[in-house]
Amino acid sequence: MEGKLSVKNLTGIQDLTVDDINLIFTTADTFKDVINRPIKKVPSLRDVTIANLFFENSTRTRLSFELAQKRLSADVISFSASSSSVSKGETLIDTVNNILAMKVDMIVMRHPNAGAALFLSQNVKAQIINAGDGAHEHPTQALLDAYSIREKLGKVKGKRVVIVGDILHSRVALSNIFCLQKLGAEVMVCGPTTLIPKYINALGVRVEHDLRKALEWCDIANMLRIQLERQDIKYFPSLREYTMMYGINKALLNSLKKRITIMHPGPVNRGVEITSDVADSDQSIILDQVENGVAIRMAVMYLLAGQKG
Ligand code: CP
């Protein structure tokens, strides 16, 4: 595999060039072949030690990074904030410097605070990958989402993608907007006014409050979860009303003039933003996204490891 990234850390999609994203995709193509072979392991990161630091809950991202690291033959240690000495008052930098003293090369971190990954990259001597920082960015999710669109529809350029739901609290939305626009897709956001951030117009995306109109416009609908854990006030009267206005069900999907592709980053709240018959339908690529996440994360870690020094 040829080529180098323009960055030493992956703190956000904003820092990546189009060439970086395409290099990650072509590298992920190779790793996708690897993980579908009977022997799924390659020795690419045999001398690399990676620590996964998760200060927030995760299923997909954490397991996907761990599996990607194991497929690349890296040495892996994992850490959850709830079982660590962070609860005794240790700072983030002290925690990470103690981990680095054990000769760790790369840190994968999920943190509730926006900017935590960038802060770490500026203050410790290790490569940092952002696995989600508050409501800011989730770069590997956006990469696997765009990669899944490329796989399903042949290309991303010119495709119309609507991101539906809680845009205000979503790092997935922001990273997807940056990534899809860099790759030449048209992006729309759809949701109640209270869940669309005021700065959205500055990002050059369309805004639509009518779900049917948004679905008629798009090729792909990325349905987001309502992030109740990040909501300090009430943004809509009830989940039931939200579902009536912004939930997708099979009757709505089947009534559209064209066949669209359904995505969801997970975790899915079945019956809220998406019904089971849509999530499990042949128009949904939700589990393809999860499969592609391993190949994308293998590609990101492989390419970053090549940047060390
Ligand atoms: N998509 C995503 O970030 O899922 P997890 O919170 O389970 O990692």
Residues whose N, C-alpha, C, O or C-beta is under 5 A from the ligand:
A	BS01	CP	N57 S58 T59 R60 T61 R62 P265 G266 P267
